[in-house]
Amino acid sequence: MTQETFKYDYLCYTVHGVLRPNWQLKLSLVFLCRHILMLILIGGMSFRGGQKQETGYLIELLNPVYNITDLLPLLLLLVMGLRNPKAKAVPRWIWKQGPWLMLFSIALFLTILGFRTQLALSTYGTVEWAMIAANGLIAFYIATSPYIRDLFNEFPPPSKR
């Protein structure tokens, strides 16, 4: 029996020997997909019927222009589920670019927010400042975490046939 050494705790690895996505990454990706997820939530609530008062305030938080910023994190969530030896070259390439895709999504969100408000910081409410702060924290985490760097550099090796 060989003695394998792991950089992180052995529970952080999958059966394929690659790092498991941690809860911080999963939560970050879900947060970065918030516009599409809110759209789905509002759509689901509207099927109950007669709930205009409940969903009215949620619709104000959504602007369709921000949905474009959710596509890259949504793609990463999809590829996260495809991390196995049978995966093709495209998911492997997308996963390798993961940190850059997340940072681009954050930069795109901040750019759109700036253009929509003409950088008038006095017009930002509590929600906008909270979103800016959360995006900044996620960007800082992605840029500085060695775990994230190692995670996106690993993909299960292709199965041998």
Buried (B, 14 or more C-beta within 10 A) or exposed (E): EEEEEEEBEEEBBEEBEBBBBBEBBEEBBEBBBBBBBBBEBBEEBBEEEEEEEEBEEEEEEBEEEBBEBBBBBBBBBEBBEBBBEEBEEEBBEBBBBBBEBBBEBBEBBBEBBEEBEEEEEEEBEEEBEEBBEBBEEBBEBBEEBEBBEBBBEBBBEEEEE
